[in-house]
Amino acid sequence: MTAVDSPPAPPAARRRPGAVARSGLYALFAANAAAVAVLFAQAGFGASALVVLGRLTGLYAALLMAFQLLLVARLPWLDRRIGMDRLTLWHRWTGFGLLWTLLAHAVFITFGYAGMSTMDPVNQLIDLAETVEGVLRAVVALALILLVGAVSARRARRRLAYETWHFIHLYTYVAVVLAFTHQVAAGSTFTASAAATAYWYGLWGAALTAVFTGRVVLPLWRNLRHRLRVTAVVHESDQVVSVHITGRDLHRLPARAGQFFLWRFLTRDRWWQANPYSLSAAPDGRSLRLTVKASGEGSASLRHLRPGTRVFAEGPYGAFTTLHRTRPDTLLVAGGVGITPIRALLEELHGHAVVLYRVNTEADAVLHGELRELALAKGAELHLITGPPVPDRLAPAELSRLVPDVTDRDVYVCGPPGMTTAVLRGLRELGVPRQQIHYERFSLAG
Ligand SMILES: Cc1cc2nc3c(=O)[nH]c(=O)nc-3n(C[C@H](O)[C@H](O)[C@H](O)COP(=O)(O)OP(=O)(O)OC[C@H]3O[C@@H](n4cnc5c(N)ncnc54)[C@H](O)[C@@H]3O)c2cc1C
């Protein structure tokens, strides 16, 4: 089938935005790690080996903490290039690294000072907390980080409601403030030179500014500017509704097909809950649309929304966009309600597209009618694949039968976790290069 839109020049020669952002982050971290080591060495050691190790681990814990803030700051430049899901995953692993580094700091310092006195480590810690300004704050910060680490372990995380876990996670900010004031009060490297003081104030200032800008200033500013409201709620099926939203100057909202927002509908009983939903149509500068399947109380309640309801939306977020294309042609694979960003992407894509839409029964294929019309208008191929999840109808053999030139295409995948994982594995088996594979999992907090 031929494409209606002429494909733009293949962007293979241009540097990949995700790789640029990743390299930038690694370089930033490496440069800061080196700066910390230099400032530490310049301050001189002058203590036992354990205390010196304790101080060094303390400084690296502070650096990791500042980096953690940057990873969750939701800065648009990083988010569009790396994606909130990956940034959240890195934040998760850096968090466990931070926890161990902080524990090492506490153990080295306590045992180091105990070795230089007549006290046992427990009494030494109590003594330090009582006599040295800032140490008690550090102990409380460590306890809070341990609590957050415990509830973030996979087994605990699965048992907690998202909101409970998120609320406990907010204590990290208290820990950050306590850790910073501990460093100011007790950190010998902090005051060793004017350069060291300026560096640490600069680092903490930059990290806190990033998080305040991305998490508070930008969302508030965008919502004040656009004043979003529900205009219509359309029932797509028993389980699925589309919510249409409008606002002022929407053409200035930098949203792209494939992205999502954290939506907060300001009704009396649900204003406190924000949930991530993708745009199910490419933004046209006048309206936004999301399409939601009822999976819990929050999503089920959307069918009762009334036109006129005010909306507070944080975003747009996500790297599941055409910014990351490397090839002129595309394969789009959707499973169930994972069709939402795929439908929006199809609208925005140039070049030839094949769409594989996997559902249990034809009745589950929401947005199918409009997808068919869109595919027709764009000269795209649309395959609706129905049937129970087993046998795997998107196995590698089936994928290459339906799309023989799959290795020459960018592939966008969005669907339930099991299907997404199976399709990604199949694509790698078929030899589709990693940089051509893009996916969105409908889960952020892992
Ligand atoms: C990037 C992204 C895009 C999504 N797009 C769509 C879409 O277009 N259409 C659609 O139907 N569904 C989408 N989802 C899934 C949708 O967000 C969840 O089904 C919904 O939040 C469930 O909320 P609930 O209150 O109904 O259920 P609950 O029972 O309260 O939550 C069920 C599970 O949903 C997840 N969840 C709830 N709130 C959040 C949150 N604020 N952040 C992250 N995870 C949360 C948690 O894992 C939770 O355990 C998307 C998810 C993500 C991460």
The ligand as an SDF file (V2000), in Angstrom:
LIG
                    3D

 53 58  0  0  0  0  0  0  0  0999 V2000
    2.1730    6.5820   30.9070 C   0  0  0  0  0  0  0  0  0  0  0  0
    0.8040    5.9500   31.1410 C   0  0  0  0  0  0  0  0  0  0  0  0
   -0.1990    6.1580   30.2280 C   0  0  0  0  0  0  0  0  0  0  0  0
   -1.4460    5.5660   30.4220 C   0  0  0  0  0  0  0  0  0  0  0  0
   -2.4310    5.7850   29.5050 N   0  0  0  0  0  0  0  0  0  0  0  0
   -3.6280    5.2030   29.6760 C   0  0  0  0  0  0  0  0  0  0  0  0
   -4.6780    5.4200   28.7220 C   0  0  0  0  0  0  0  0  0  0  0  0
   -4.5070    6.1490   27.7490 O   0  0  0  0  0  0  0  0  0  0  0  0
   -5.8630    4.8110   28.9490 N   0  0  0  0  0  0  0  0  0  0  0  0
   -6.0720    3.9970   30.0350 C   0  0  0  0  0  0  0  0  0  0  0  0
   -7.1770    3.4680   30.1800 O   0  0  0  0  0  0  0  0  0  0  0  0
   -5.0930    3.7690   30.9560 N   0  0  0  0  0  0  0  0  0  0  0  0
   -3.8850    4.3520   30.7990 C   0  0  0  0  0  0  0  0  0  0  0  0
   -2.9110    4.1460   31.7330 N   0  0  0  0  0  0  0  0  0  0  0  0
   -3.1940    3.3060   32.8910 C   0  0  0  0  0  0  0  0  0  0  0  0
   -3.9400    4.1320   33.9260 C   0  0  0  0  0  0  0  0  0  0  0  0
   -3.1130    5.1780   34.3870 O   0  0  0  0  0  0  0  0  0  0  0  0
   -4.3390    3.2860   35.1380 C   0  0  0  0  0  0  0  0  0  0  0  0
   -5.1770    2.2630   34.6940 O   0  0  0  0  0  0  0  0  0  0  0  0
   -5.0860    4.1550   36.1140 C   0  0  0  0  0  0  0  0  0  0  0  0
   -4.2260    5.1260   36.6540 O   0  0  0  0  0  0  0  0  0  0  0  0
   -5.6820    3.2760   37.1990 C   0  0  0  0  0  0  0  0  0  0  0  0
   -6.1870    4.1210   38.1970 O   0  0  0  0  0  0  0  0  0  0  0  0
   -7.4790    3.7310   39.0370 P   0  0  0  0  0  0  0  0  0  0  0  0
   -7.6150    4.7360   40.0790 O   0  0  0  0  0  0  0  0  0  0  0  0
   -8.6230    3.4470   38.1570 O   0  0  0  0  0  0  0  0  0  0  0  0
   -7.1020    2.3270   39.6450 O   0  0  0  0  0  0  0  0  0  0  0  0
   -6.3420    1.9860   40.9450 P   0  0  0  0  0  0  0  0  0  0  0  0
   -6.8290    0.6800   41.3840 O   0  0  0  0  0  0  0  0  0  0  0  0
   -6.3180    3.1200   41.9090 O   0  0  0  0  0  0  0  0  0  0  0  0
   -4.8930    1.8650   40.3580 O   0  0  0  0  0  0  0  0  0  0  0  0
   -4.5040    0.7090   39.6890 C   0  0  0  0  0  0  0  0  0  0  0  0
   -3.0310    0.8180   39.3840 C   0  0  0  0  0  0  0  0  0  0  0  0
   -2.8320    1.8850   38.4510 O   0  0  0  0  0  0  0  0  0  0  0  0
   -1.5930    2.5030   38.6880 C   0  0  0  0  0  0  0  0  0  0  0  0
   -1.7470    3.9260   39.0070 N   0  0  0  0  0  0  0  0  0  0  0  0
   -2.7720    4.5430   39.6190 C   0  0  0  0  0  0  0  0  0  0  0  0
   -2.5490    5.8510   39.7070 N   0  0  0  0  0  0  0  0  0  0  0  0
   -1.3390    6.0470   39.1450 C   0  0  0  0  0  0  0  0  0  0  0  0
   -0.5300    7.1980   38.9580 C   0  0  0  0  0  0  0  0  0  0  0  0
   -0.8950    8.4160   39.3490 N   0  0  0  0  0  0  0  0  0  0  0  0
    0.6780    7.0280   38.3600 N   0  0  0  0  0  0  0  0  0  0  0  0
    1.0990    5.8190   37.9740 C   0  0  0  0  0  0  0  0  0  0  0  0
    0.3780    4.7030   38.1200 N   0  0  0  0  0  0  0  0  0  0  0  0
   -0.8160    4.8230   38.7100 C   0  0  0  0  0  0  0  0  0  0  0  0
   -0.9770    1.8320   39.8610 C   0  0  0  0  0  0  0  0  0  0  0  0
   -0.0850    0.8300   39.4350 O   0  0  0  0  0  0  0  0  0  0  0  0
   -2.1690    1.2200   40.5550 C   0  0  0  0  0  0  0  0  0  0  0  0
   -1.7980    0.1460   41.3570 O   0  0  0  0  0  0  0  0  0  0  0  0
   -1.6750    4.7420   31.5620 C   0  0  0  0  0  0  0  0  0  0  0  0
   -0.6550    4.5590   32.4870 C   0  0  0  0  0  0  0  0  0  0  0  0
    0.5720    5.1640   32.2930 C   0  0  0  0  0  0  0  0  0  0  0  0
    1.6530    4.9710   33.3130 C   0  0  0  0  0  0  0  0  0  0  0  0
  1  2  1  0
  2  3  1  0
  2 52  2  0
  3  4  2  0
  4  5  1  0
  4 50  1  0
  5  6  2  0
  6  7  1  0
  6 13  1  0
  7  8  2  0
  7  9  1  0
  9 10  1  0
 10 11  2  0
 10 12  1  0
 12 13  2  0
 13 14  1  0
 14 15  1  0
 14 50  1  0
 15 16  1  0
 16 17  1  0
 16 18  1  0
 18 19  1  0
 18 20  1  0
 20 21  1  0
 20 22  1  0
 22 23  1  0
 23 24  1  0
 24 25  2  0
 24 26  1  0
 24 27  1  0
 27 28  1  0
 28 29  2  0
 28 30  1  0
 28 31  1  0
 31 32  1  0
 32 33  1  0
 33 34  1  0
 33 48  1  0
 34 35  1  0
 35 36  1  0
 35 46  1  0
 36 37  1  0
 36 45  1  0
 37 38  2  0
 38 39  1  0
 39 40  1  0
 39 45  2  0
 40 41  1  0
 40 42  2  0
 42 43  1  0
 43 44  2  0
 44 45  1  0
 46 47  1  0
 46 48  1  0
 48 49  1  0
 50 51  2  0
 51 52  1  0
 52 53  1  0
M  END
$$$$
